Amino acid sequence: MKKSIDITNNQTIPIASIPELEYADFLEFNTALMAGEACHCVQYFAYRLPGAIKLICCLANDREHNISVSSSLVKPDAHLASFTRHHFSFHFFEREIHEKFGLQYTDHPWLKPVRFSYDRADLQQQIANYPFYHMDSEELHEVGVGPIHAGVIEPGHFRFICNGEQILHLEIQLGYQHRGVEQMMLQKKNLLQRTILAESIAGDTVVGHTTAFASLWENLCGFTPSEDLIFARTLALEWERIAIHSGDLSAIATDIAYQLGSSVFGRLRTPIINAFQEWCGNRLAKSLIRPGSNRFPFTPATEAAFTRVLDAYWPDYTEMFDRMIDLPSVLARLEKTGVVSREQSLSIGTVGMGARGSGVERDIRKSHPYLGYRTMDHNPVLLTSGDVDARTRLRDLEIRQSIGYVREMMKHIPPVSQPVALNETPAPDSFSITLIEGWRGEICHCALTGPDGELIAYKIKDPSVHNWLALALAVRNNEISDFPICNKSFNLSYCGHDL
């Protein structure tokens, strides 16, 4: 019996074509695939059927460039052996399944709440009763930070166990926002409403998440994007990377009290995001990406504006970064601070910058290419020290790489194509998956449709869900004063987690 179906990124298949295994075989098959470094879990989720719960697991093989999809049907009151016992990178997925559907795991090592979502199985479970890890010792003390963020941004609670100034353990509690984005994707029947929901998943990743949604929807509807649409989305993804990385360098400089870097990088971010406003009317690129259409074609006039921005950005950026990264006082704060080893990164399943800074090549642009990356010779930036210094330098190298991509793309702007009507009714009884490499890392959107093409499940994964644990590991044995810079070196999303 075939145990899975291998598909490629951004492919739609009949749900009936996904092999359904007995749970023991399902567990054995998928955990065996994870034994090497080639595969990682891009999505593992559940949805309800009459009298049963369907599990779907999607493992990406980064060397073979395919995605293995398998499934299992279990009873709602099932007690299951956990994937996490075999490979810890499954911990988040199984914790979410447990929280939402009440499935019990007999040997999960860390079965803690994820989001306290409004539709959780156990409505008696309260966020105030989160089971924090404790160490009993007169020499240790706990420090609680949040949930009200000092920067008045998204809510999250950080519970430190310290010996003096040294952090021994950090536990991160999220889930304060009961947003219900995935459920609203099913409730909203208008395509524009769903697109606006996608734009709102994470405010700093508008292009990434909306491109994932639009690509998924087009694929479900049998729509082939035109060359100019592919061009615009690819360029926008790289432009978003430049913008957010620039802002992050400002934040990193702020957290080490390097005021000049904070001011200059912050100023440099502004014209980059303002270029989005000139292109589509919004600084964060809202309204730019729409399924089946290119409402704001990238024209020679847009190219001239973007070129002026880059020409002004480049000399100031390179001078500032090269000056900052050469200062002994800066390097003393960055080097060997917040280290996540390659082995740890592989074990917990980090993605994006968090992985590449520790020498793990996780980059969908290369391993599962899409849009313009299918013809682009992209080589991910990899660094090996796994510290704040690596995650800072990686941003610099990716900014330079993305600027190179944008400049080269703008030499070959495709003509504006004639609009083609999008059939807004997805294929019936189908499963579709789309992977996008956002600036933070791997974004995954999955959808399942019913007999009339209506959505019956929509699953979203922001890269942050893989990397929050990396932050908790990074701060161990560092001083508590190093937490802000460790935190900013990952810059993870609260709202991307609290869907």
N, C-alpha and C positions, 0 to 999 in steps of 0.2 A: 504493500500500500504506500502511495506517495504521501509523505508527511508534511509537505509544504508546497507552495507555489512560489516560484521566483519571478519577481516583476522588477521593472525599472522605476526610477523616480518619475513621478507625475504620470502614473499609469492607472487606468480604471479597468477593473475586472468584475465579472459576475461574483456575487457573494458565494454562490453555489460552487465556484471553482476553488474556493479556499478549503483545503483538506481539514476535516474535523476529526480530532484524535481523542482517544481516551486520555483523561488528565495525566495519568502516570507516563504515558508515551509523550504527551505534550510537554511535560516538564523535562523529561530525559532528552528529547530532541533539541529543545531550545537551549538548555543549559550546556549541552555538548557543543553546540555551535559557538558558544561563548568561551570555549576552552582556550582558543588562540586569540591573537590580537586583531585579526582581520574583521571580526564582527562586533557590533555593538547594538544595543537596543534603542531604536528610534521611537517606538511606541508600543505600549502594552496596556490594553484597556478592556473594559467590559460594557455590555449593554444588556438590557432585559428582553427576554422573550417570554411567551406565556409559560409559566411554571418552571423557568430555567434562566440561567445567566450564561451568555456567550462570551468567552474570552478570546481576544485576538492579539497575537504577538507578532511584531514586525521587527526583524533583525536585519540590519544593513551590513552587507559584506563590502568593505571598502576596497578590497583588492579585486573582487569579481564585478563590482559596480552594480550589484543587484540587491533586492530586498526580499528576504524570505518571510512569507506570510503563512501562518498556521492558526488553527483555532481549536477550542475545546468547549463542550457544553457541560455545565455542572449544575447541580441543584442549588437553590438559594440557601439551604441550610448546610451546605457542604463544609467539611473540615479538610483543608488541603495542605499538602506539603508545599513549602515555599520555594520559588526560584531563588530568592535572596540568600538562602543558606548555601547555595552553590556559587552564586556570583552576586556580590553586594550591590552592583549597579542596578539591580531590579528593585531595590528597597522602596524607592518612591512610588513606582507603579503599583506594587502590591499594597502598600499602605493606603493609596488612594482607592483601590478596588475594595479593600476592607472597609474603609470609611463610608463609601457611598453605597455599597451593596451588602455589607454585613457578612461577606465571606470570611470564614475563620481560617487562620493559618496555624498549623500545629508547631512549627519550628522557626517562625520568622524571628530574627534576632533583634528587631527594632521596630515593632509594630505600633508606632506612635501616630497621633493625628496629623493630618496634612493641612487641611483648610478649615475645618469646622463648617463646611458648606451647609447651606440651608436645607439641602436635600439629603443630608447624611442619614445613614441607616439608623443610628442610635441618636435620637433627638435629645436624650438626657445628657449627652456628652457636651460639656461646657468648656469654653476656651479658658476660663479662669481655673479649671482643674487640670491643666496640661501637666503630664507626668514628667517633670524635669528630672534629669539625672543628678544625684547628690553624692558627695563624698563627705564622710563624717570624720572630722579632725579638728582639734582646737587650733591647729596652725593654719587652717584654710579659711577663706571667706568667700562669699558670693557677691558678685556685682551685677545688678540688673540695669540694662539700658533699654529704654523704650517701654511700651510700644509707641508712645508719641515720639516721633523722630526729632532730633535736635535741629535738623534742617527744615522742619515742617514739610516733609514730603510724605512718602507712604509709610504706613505703620508696620512695625516689626519689633519683636522683643529679643534681646540678646542676653543670655544668662551665662556669666563667666564664673568659673571656679578658679581662684587664684591663691598662690602662696606668695604673699607680699605683692610685688608688682608682676610676678610671673604668672602667665595664663597656663593653667593645667588642662582646662577643658572649656569649650564653648558650645552651648546648645542654642540653636536659632529657632524661635517659634514665630511662624507666620500664620496666615489664615484669618486675619482680622477683617478682611473685606469679603463679604459674601456676594460676589458680583453676579454669578450665574450666567456668564457669557456663553458657555456651551449650550445651556438650556435655551437661552434666548435665540441662539442660531436656529433652533428647531421651531420656536414659537413664532418668530418673524417670518412672514411669507413673502415679503418684498425683497428683491435682490439688492436694492440700494440700501435698505435698512441693514441687511446682513453685511454689506461691504463696509458701512459705517461702524458696525460692531467690530469688524476685523481691524479697522483703523484705530480702535480704542483699546485693543488688547494690551498694548504697552506703548505709552506716549513717545518713547525714544526710539521705537522700532516700527514706525508707521509704514514705511516702505517694505520692510521685511515681512511683517504679518499680512499686510494687504496684498502683497505679491503672492504669498502662499495661498491665501484665500482665492484670489482671482485665478491663479493657475489651476487650482483644484477644481473650481467651478467650471472653468472652460473645458477642462478635461472631462468632467462628468457630462458636459453638454455636447461633446464632440466638436468643439471649436478649436481651430488652429490659429494661433496668434500670428499676426503679420510681422514682417521684418522690422518695421518702424516701432511696433509695440514692444517687441523683444528688445530692441535697442534701448528704448526709453526706460524700461524696467531695469535692465542690467546697469545702465549708467546711474539710475537713481539709487540702486543698492550700493554702488561704490561711493556715490556722493554722500549718502547717509553715513557710511563708514568713516569717511574723512571728517564729517561734522562731529559725530559723537566721540571719536577718538581724540579730536582736538579739545573738546570740552573736558574729556577725562584727564588729559594731560594738565589742564588748568586745575582740576580738582586734586590731582596727585600733588602738584606743586603747592597748593593751598595747605594740604594736610602735612607737609613737611616744612611749612612756614617759609617757603620760597616765594616771596610776594611778586617778584618780577615775572617769574614764570606763570604764576596764577593770573596776573593781569594780561600778559601778552597772549597766552593761549586762549584765555576767555575772549579777548577781543577778536582773535583770529577765527573763532568758531562763528561769530556773528555774521560776517559776509557770506560764509558757506551756507548757513541755513537761510539767509536772506535771498540767496540765489534760487532756492526752492520757491520762495514767495514770488519771485519774478517769473518763474516758470509756470506755476500753477495757482498762485494766489494764497499759498499757505506756507509758513516757515518750516513746518514739520512734514510737508508733502501730503497733507490731507487733501483729498479730491484728485490727486494725480493718477492713482491706480484705480481702474474700473474694469470689471470683467467684460471682455468682448469689445472694448473700445479704447481708443487713444485720444482722449479729450484734449490733451495738451501736447501736440506733437513737438518733438525737439527739432527746431528749425535753425537755419544759419544765424538768425538773430539771437536765439537762445545760446548758441555756441559762442557767439561773440561776447555775450554777457558772462558766461561761465569762464571763458578764457581770461577776461579782464580780472575776474575774482582770483583765479589761480595765479596769474602773473603777479598780483599784489600780495597774495598769501605766501608764496613760495620763499622769497628771500627772508622775510621776517620769521617764518616758521623755522627754516633750517638754521638761521642764526641763533634763535632762541633755544631750540632743542640741543644743538651742538654745544652751546654755552652751558646749559643746565646739566647735561649728562656728564660734563667734564669737571664739575665742582666736587671736591672731596666731601664737603658738608652734605651734598645731595646723595652722593654714592654711599655715605655712611648710613643714611636712612633707608636706602633701597636695597643694597646688596645683602644677601643672606637673611633678609627679613621676609616672613610669610612664605616659607618654602613648602611647596607641595611636590613630592617626588614623582617621578615617572610611574613607579609602581603604585603609589597611592592614586594617581590620576586614572590609571587603567582600572584599578579595583573599583572605584566609585563611579566610573563612567563619565568623567568630565568631557566637555565638548568645547569647541570654539577656542577663544583666547586662553581660557583656563587650561585646556589640554595642550595647545601648541606651545605655551610658555613652559611646559614641563616635558617637551620633547615628544608628545603624542600627536601624530598627524590625524587630526579630525577636521576636515574641511570639505563640506558638501560640494563646493565649487569644483573640486578636483575629483572626489571619489564618486559623486553621483551628479554629474554636471547637468545644468538646465539653462534655459534661455541662452544668452550670449556666451556663457561659459562652455558650451558644447564645442565651440570653435576657438576658444581662447586657451593659450598655453599657460595655464595658471599653475604656479608652484607655491604652495603654502609656506609662509614664514614659520620656521621652527627654531625655538631656543630651548636650552636644556636645563638651566639652573633652577627653574620653577619658583623663583622668588619675585618680589615686587619689582626688582630691577628688570627681570625678564619680561614681565607683563607691561612694564613701561616702555622698554625698547621695542617690544613687539608692536605696540601701537604706532610708534614712530615708523618702523619699517613697513607696516601695512598702510599708513598714510601715504608714504612715498610710492608704494606699489600701486595703490588705488589711483593716485594722481597720474601715474604713468598710463594706467588702463584708460582713464577718462580722456586724457589728451590723445591717445591713439584712437579711441573710438570716435572722437569728434572730428577726426580726419576723414571719416567714412560715414557720414550721416545718410541713412537711407531716405528715399522719397516718402512722402506721406501717402499711405495707401487709401484706397476707397473703403469706406465703412462696410462691414459685413454684419448682417443681423445675427445676434446671438440667440439660439434657442434656449430659453430660460428654464426649460424643464429637464432636469438631469435624467440620465439613463436609469431605468428601474432596476431594483434588486442588485445594486452595484456597490462595490467598494473602491475607494480611490485614496491615494496617498501622495502628498507633495512635501518635499524637503527643500528648504531654502537656507543658505548660509547668511544669516543676518550679521550685523557687525559684532554682536555678542557671541554668536555661535549658531548652532543648528536649530532651526525652527521646523516643526512638523505639524501639518494639518491632515486629518483623516476624516472621511465622510462615508456613511452608509445610507443607501436609499431603499425605500420600500417598493411595493408593486406598482405604484403610480408615479414613481420618481421623487416622492416626498422624502425629506431628510428624516431618518429615524435615529441617527447618532452623528454627532460632530465632535471630534476630539482635537484639542489644541495643546501643543507643547512648546513652551518658551524654553530657550537654552538654560535659563536660570535654574530650572528644577534639577538639572544635573549638577550644577556648580555650587549651590549653597553649601553643600557638605564640604566642598573643597575649601571654602572660606573658613569653616569651623576647624578643619585640620591645619590650615595655614597658620593660624594664630597660636597654636600650641607651642609652649616654651618661649614665646615672645613676651615682651612686656605689654601690659594693657595699653600703654600709650601708643603702641604700634598698631592697635586695632584699626583706627581710622584709615591709615594708609593701606593696610591689608585689604580692608573692605573696599576702598575706592579702586584698588588695583584690579578687582574683579568687576565692580560696578554691576551688581545683579539687580534684577527687577522684582519688586514686591508685587506689583499688580500683574506682571506676567506669571507669577506663581499663583496668585489668588484669583483664579478664573471663576 
